[in-house]
Amino acid sequence: MNKKYKIIFSKFAEDDLTEIIGYYQSNNNEFYRKLFFSIEEKINQLKDFPKHGRIVPELEKQNIVDYRELIEGNYRIIYVIHDRSIIIHTIIDSRRNLEELIIKKLMRSL
């Protein structure tokens, strides 16, 4: 029997999801629930299919190939596979500049 992968959210990913859902919750109560469940469903698929997401193209150009992503609507769910765990690092709006956002996130952690 194939053992499922464990999903782990980084602090960044937790903050991202809280911010995204909080924004829509105050503006569109029905949409925020739909968005939350669609993101949750997409992430839960990784338990069985961890390599389902593609390598993040912007990082691949820099020869960083450990990070993968899933797309759900306008959001990019960026994660890494580590042993039998999936670590969700961030959930970002795909309409924003990934490199700029990653630098900002790294600066927050200093």
Protein Blocks (a to p, Z undefined) as FASTA:
>chain_A
ZZdddddddfklmmmmmmmmmmmmmmommlmmmmmmmmmmmmmmmmmmmmlpccdfklmm
nopakbccddehjbccddddehjaccdfbdcdfkbcfklmmmmmmmmmZZ
